[in-house]
């Protein structure tokens, strides 16, 4: 596997996993309950073959990210979702965003209103579909180019 995507079903995690697969990456999709406790995390990492990338989509207090960071050397991208009733500039306080810790964690902060996402801190809060929000998340992932497929002539 090239990546593990952890997050609630039928949301941004599905869109991120789909975008990774579209880019030629093999992806294991999981929910937060699959990564509760050190034994489950070890099982999940072993099941995926200890991939170089883990994407976690969750809101505060980021329990899954905190538990997982101590057990892997993979690049971890935390998508910090902040729920907001209206996609406005002042909808979410900026001080509530997590801070990147060390070289192995990248944080993408997105606001969420229903099934729409928006970037925080910009001048204009344009709402994004799950696919467009997933593209923002993928930009934060440090992905190496996939190995070229080898064709055999018969």
N, C-alpha and C positions, 0 to 999 in steps of 0.2 A: 504494500500500500504506500501511496505517496502522502496521504493526509488523513486525519481524523477530524470530523466536524461534529461538535457537540452543541446541541441546542434544542429548543422545543420544536416539535414537528409542525408542518404547515406554516412556516414563517420564513424568516431570513436564513436560518440554518439550511433549509431545503434548497433555497436559491443559491447559497454559497456552494453547497455540495454539487448541485447541478452545473454551476459554472466551472468548478474544478474538473468535473468529468468531461465537460465540453472542451476543456483545454487539454484533454488527454491524460489526466491524472486519475489514478485509482483512489477512491475515497470510501472510507468507512464512516457511516453516519451513526451517531449515538445520541441519547438524551442524557440530561444531567444525572439522572438516577443511576446510569451505567458507570458513572465516575465518582460514586460516593464511597469513601474509605479507600485505604491503601491497597487492599486485596483486589477490589474491583478495578481500580486504576491499573494495577499491574496486569490483570487479566485483559483489560481493554487494550493496553499497549502491546502486549504479547500477541493478541488476536490480530492486530493490525500490522504486526511485524516491526514495531518501533519506528513509525514514520518520521520523516524530518520536519513535518508541519502539523500543528494542531490548531484548529480554529474553534474558539468557544464563544457562543452567542448567549449572553445572559445579562441580567440586571444586577444591581447592587444586592447583596454584599459581595458578590463575585466568589462564592465559596468553591465552586468547581475549579476556577483558575488558581486559587490559593492552594488547594490540595494537589492539583496536577503539577504545578511548577516545581515542587520539591522532588518529584519522581521522574522527571524527564529532562533530557538535554535538547529536545526538539525546539524549533522556533515556534513560539506560541503567539497567536494573534487573538486578543480579547476584544470582542465587539461589545462595548458597554452600551446597552440600550437604556434610554431614559424615556419613560412614558410621559406624555404631555397631552393635555386635552386639545390644544391648538398648536399648530406648527408655527409658533412665533419665535422671535429672537429671545425674549425673556422667559420662555417656557420652562427652561431647565437652568438652574444655577451652575455656572461654570466651575465653581469650587467643588462640585460633587463628582467631577470626572476623575477616574483613577489615573495615576501617574505611571508611566512605563518604569518597570523595575528591572534593571540589569539589561544585558544584551539580548536575552532570549525572549523578551516580551514586547510586543507592539500592541498599542491600544488604539482602537478606532471607536470614536464616540459618535453615536447616532441618536437622534431623538426619534420617538415613535408615537404615532397617533393612529390607532387602529391598525390597518394593514398598510400604512404608508410610513415611510421613514424620511428624515430630513437631516442635513448636516447642521451642526451647532457652531455658533460663533461667526457665521457668515453674514453678509449684509442682507441677503435675500433668502428666506427659508423656503426653497422650492421643495415640494414633496417628491419623493422618489418611490418608484415601484420596487418590489423585492429584487428584481433583476438589476436595476440600476444601483441599489444599495449594495448588492453583492459585488458589483464591479468596483465600488469604492473599497470594500474589504479586500478584494484580491490585489488591489494596488499596494496594500500594506504587507502582503505576503511576499516573502523573499523566495520566489520559486526559480529553480534552475530549469533550463530548457529540457523538455522531455527527450529521452533517448530516441533517436530516429528508428522507425520501424524497419526491420530488415526483411526484404522480400526474397523469396526463393523462387527461382525459375524452374519450372518443371519440364 
